[in-house]
Amino acid sequence: MASDEARPGPGLGYTPRGSPGPLEVASAATVVIGPGGTVLGWTRAAEELLGYPATEVVGRSAAMLLTAPGDRLRAAAVARRCRTGASWAGTATVRSRDGRRVEAQLRVSPPFSLDDRECFLVSAGERQLSHTVSESVLEGLLTRSPIGMAVMDAELRYVWMNDTLERAGGVPREQRLGRRLSEVLPGLDAERLEALMREVRDTRTPLVDHEYTGWSWADPQRLHAYSTSFFPLVDDEDRVMGVCYLVMDVTDRWEARQRLALINEASGRIGSTLDIDRTAQELADVAVPSLADFAAVDLLEPVLHGEEPAFLPVDPRPLMRRCGLRSVREGAPEAVARLGEQVGFLPPHHNSRYLADGDAMLIPSLDPDDETWAREYPERARTMREFGLHSLLAVPLRARGVVLGQAIFLRSRNPAPFVPDDLLLARELVDRAAVCVDNARRYSRERAAALALQRSLLPRQLTGGIGLDVASRYLPARIREGGGGVGGDWFDVIPLSGARAALVVGDVVGHGVTAAVTMGRLRTAVRTLADMELPPEELLAHLDDWAIRVIEEESGDQAAAATVLGATCLYAVYDPITRRCTLARAGHPPPAIVTPDGDVTFPELPAGPPLGLGGLPFEPAEFELPEGSLIALYSDGLVESPDQDIDTGMARLGRALARPGRPLDELCTAATEILGPGPPFDDVTLLLARTHALTAERVASFEFPSDPAVVAQARARTGEQLARWGLADLAMTAELLVSELVTNAIRYASGPVRLRLIRQSVLTCEVADASSTSPRLRHPRTLDEGGRGLFLVAQLAHRWGTRYVGDGKTIWAELDVRPAPAGDDRPAPEPVAA
């Protein structure tokens, strides 16, 4: 062994100071040598260097590692030098486990006492053959190494440490020696670290690369991360004398991992929906407390309405609204503006140009006494003082060239000021959020257009005539990723001849403008077919044919075709004279029928295929309903959702409707409240109709043989009935209509002729015969002797038409009626807003 006192011998060499060397001190092996040269501590790096596991070395003499005959004497000389307080650096040839000789670069510390025993700390690294290592480099193992080193006795008190550990902790060596970790470093989780050291001491099992965070007196403004390894110190009598630990500051590595983890978390949490306000709040939630102690997201007012902002480029205070707010303090008391309030704050000395073109801004130290803050933002200066706000980041929100707003981040409880790396992280988070906000803005604009289009296509008022009281509800679906919002649910109430009314509810596939347009086309088709007085099953068959034609015509537009294929519909016709309701459905849920006593049933109607499939028939069902019964038509969004099956939903709907005598609007509210607060998962449509019966006082029926002589009788019966109803002023017109209709029936049909008069908001005159021949309206010339009958009917009637039944046809005509006389005890039903 060589030193200042003993020059190089055959086995140990000395390298003069100043010679270069590539020694990597961070990977050096560390050994603790006790009295008599006994190995007390042996690190994993020492095992990797020489191949000996700790169990084969600890407790034995280090002389087993020496190779040259004079190395023992030279080692004694090194020990004498170190006892003077100086360290020693040099080279030595040592023996590895496989018998190989290893040229090692050594550094020996001055001795320290461990359990009243003199000990030395030896650091070693393999010497590169092509280089020599200077003593100054070896000195770094114990003084300038990035690895802090310490030796603790069996009671876990400091007995030795190197300079690196002293600097890192900020506590002088003399204040540490003889004390425990928990007594000198309160900024660390000392109890946890001491528990780990006790475990290493008791189990004699080293612990490698344990990471933890904490504060130190050397840098009290910043949270640091450390990687520590512990190994036991065992003497030649196999007694554990203490623990040695090596610690390295890995703050930069830890912070990089934290930033990556936060960015990964943000990608999953920000933009979970297409709601602008919720996206802004998600950005604030992600940033606090991982990045900041306070975060606010302010968006320009037009953005909230789906528009692109158009503000003046030099506007000093552009109008924004606070959409996201989060603080480490409950209730965010440091916020000057609350959620939903208007905000005009921009960083000092900036105008709206900063939002459009400016870069993210870092103000590492806020001074509330600065003149700019005191003059322009006195309220914010007050909160800086009160809550200790000391550092600020301001980042504009921009996406695809659209200016959206800004995000503000502040620190108060975290004493560390923001640094440039924090600014980069904030920009990454804000950029991700900006894209999501812009997606939500675009979707909101499309949703508003679709909702406006849909509402323009739905009926503004509903009236069921004299036979039905009606009410309705429509709730658009919640906004969510990949769709939602305005869909293709629709409903209608269509007046038919003979005081009848049609109830219809349908649902097209998909959401958005395309679905709304398809819904409008489908509703128009149903109204057109309803005017043809078709039975429900025939109407759905024609509607299915229409859907197939649309799909074929829209073959180039897959989105439009997809909204038609699979659309559903339920069509019902109620006749207040017979109190019978005829229904048919195309893939739609069955209606709910509630009797006046509150009994609820969901009749088993033949299902029928959805529209657009073709080839399958639609079958009707008919029910006689007591007066005052409730018919509920609805879409599947009311009874089915991801967390509720349709049977459960129908049962809940039935319970909500089983409230006899309640107003229809109240029942609509009760039925939709079963969905819970907030927008539903899917579109919800509900159409309620309460039935009324048309009494004999309002209907008069007559039957005549097929004889021209009965025309006069029909006119006479009509005049008499109108006189009884107080409608004598309509007698002349009504008698002329009846005369023409009965004459046509006798002339072109066979069998008896039936006349029916119905008094409601209009006077309906119906003439039925056994012929299925369709009447044809002609325009006779001046000299023609006939062909003027239906022409006169068309001129005199408010409206007229033909409907076909199983045993023939009925031609009907309607005349406007003056208000009902004062003696009528049943008021006409009022239209209900849709």
GINOR-V505452 format. One record per helix or strand. SS is the DSSP state (H for helix, E for strand). FROM is the first residue (numbers start at 1). LEN is the number of residues. If there is no record, write none. Layout:
ss: (SS | SS)
from: (FROM | FROM)
len: (LEN | LEN)
//
This chain:
ss: (E | H | E | H | E | H | H | E | H | E | H | E | E | E | E | H | E | E | H | H | E | E | H | H | E | E | E | H | H | E | E | E | H | E | E | H | E | H | H | E | E | H | E | E | E | E | E | E | E | H | H | H | E | E | E | E | E | E | H | E | E | H | H | E | H | E | H | H | E | E | H | E | E | E)
from: (12 | 25 | 29 | 35 | 38 | 44 | 54 | 61 | 62 | 66 | 71 | 88 | 101 | 112 | 117 | 135 | 147 | 157 | 163 | 173 | 177 | 180 | 181 | 190 | 207 | 219 | 240 | 251 | 276 | 288 | 292 | 294 | 301 | 320 | 342 | 353 | 361 | 371 | 378 | 391 | 402 | 420 | 461 | 464 | 468 | 479 | 483 | 487 | 501 | 513 | 536 | 558 | 568 | 580 | 592 | 600 | 621 | 630 | 636 | 641 | 644 | 646 | 664 | 684 | 696 | 699 | 710 | 728 | 753 | 762 | 789 | 799 | 808 | 832)
len: (2 | 3 | 5 | 3 | 5 | 7 | 4 | 1 | 4 | 1 | 13 | 8 | 8 | 3 | 10 | 5 | 7 | 5 | 7 | 4 | 1 | 1 | 4 | 14 | 10 | 16 | 10 | 19 | 12 | 1 | 1 | 7 | 4 | 8 | 2 | 5 | 3 | 6 | 10 | 9 | 10 | 38 | 2 | 1 | 8 | 2 | 2 | 9 | 11 | 19 | 18 | 7 | 8 | 8 | 3 | 2 | 4 | 5 | 3 | 1 | 1 | 12 | 10 | 8 | 3 | 6 | 15 | 21 | 7 | 8 | 8 | 7 | 9 | 2)
//
